Amino acid sequence: MTQRAFARREGVNANTLARWVWLSRRAPLAKPAAAAALRFAEGKLPLAASAWLFEIALPNGCVVRAATAIAAAELLSLTGR
């Protein structure tokens, strides 16, 4: 698949994609020592009976989920609904 076809399929400007590819090829690779220095830690979230209490499906296919009515209202206000 060409870059132009990929960009069209993903909804990205072909020139933008070409620049990203060019920049990624120019960027120096991470040194093994730097990569080995990375540490990841597992995070634990408190268990809840349900992750959310409200689920609202919007006409555009987006789904808004929230644990409280106030949070649901705030999320919906961000969508302009």
C-alpha positions as CSV (number, residue, x, y, z in Angstrom):
1,M,0.0,0.0,0.0
2,T,1.3,3.4,-0.9
3,Q,1.7,6.2,1.7
4,R,-0.9,8.2,-0.2
5,A,-3.4,5.3,-0.1
6,F,-2.7,4.7,3.6
7,A,-3.2,8.4,4.4
8,R,-6.5,8.5,2.5
9,R,-7.7,5.4,4.4
10,E,-6.8,6.8,7.8
11,G,-8.0,10.3,7.1
12,V,-4.6,11.9,7.3
13,N,-3.2,14.5,4.9
14,A,-0.7,12.6,2.7
15,N,1.9,15.4,3.1
16,T,1.6,15.2,6.9
17,L,2.2,11.5,6.8
18,A,5.2,11.8,4.5
19,R,6.7,14.4,6.9
20,W,6.1,12.0,9.9
21,V,7.8,9.2,8.0
22,W,10.7,11.5,7.1
23,L,11.1,12.7,10.7
24,S,11.0,9.2,12.1
25,R,13.7,8.1,9.8
26,R,15.9,11.1,10.8
27,A,15.4,10.6,14.5
28,P,18.3,8.8,16.2
29,L,17.5,5.4,17.6
30,A,17.3,5.0,21.3
31,K,20.5,3.6,22.8
32,P,20.1,0.2,24.5
33,A,21.3,1.7,27.8
34,A,18.6,4.3,27.8
35,A,16.0,1.8,27.0
36,A,17.2,-0.5,29.8
37,A,16.9,2.4,32.2
38,L,13.1,2.5,31.7
39,R,11.1,1.1,34.6
40,F,7.4,0.3,34.6
41,A,5.3,0.0,37.7
42,E,1.9,-1.7,37.8
43,G,-0.8,0.6,39.1
44,K,-3.8,-0.7,41.1
45,L,-7.2,0.8,40.9
46,P,-9.8,0.3,43.6
47,L,-12.3,-2.4,42.7
48,A,-15.8,-1.2,42.3
49,A,-19.1,-3.1,41.9
50,S,-19.5,-1.3,38.6
51,A,-17.1,0.9,36.7
52,W,-20.0,3.2,35.7
53,L,-23.6,3.7,36.5
54,F,-24.6,5.8,33.5
55,E,-24.1,5.0,29.8
56,I,-25.4,7.3,27.1
57,A,-25.1,6.5,23.4
58,L,-24.9,9.6,21.2
59,P,-26.4,9.7,17.7
60,N,-22.8,9.9,16.2
61,G,-21.9,6.5,17.8
62,C,-19.9,7.8,20.7
63,V,-20.7,6.4,24.1
64,V,-20.4,8.4,27.3
65,R,-20.0,6.5,30.5
66,A,-19.8,8.0,34.0
67,A,-20.0,6.9,37.6
68,T,-22.3,9.8,38.7
69,A,-25.0,11.9,37.2
70,I,-22.9,15.0,37.7
71,A,-20.0,13.5,35.8
72,A,-22.3,12.4,33.0
73,A,-23.7,15.9,32.7
74,E,-20.2,17.4,32.6
75,L,-19.1,14.9,30.0
76,L,-22.2,15.6,27.9
77,S,-21.6,19.4,28.1
78,L,-18.1,18.8,26.6
79,T,-19.7,17.1,23.6
80,G,-22.0,20.1,23.1
81,R,-25.1,18.1,23.8
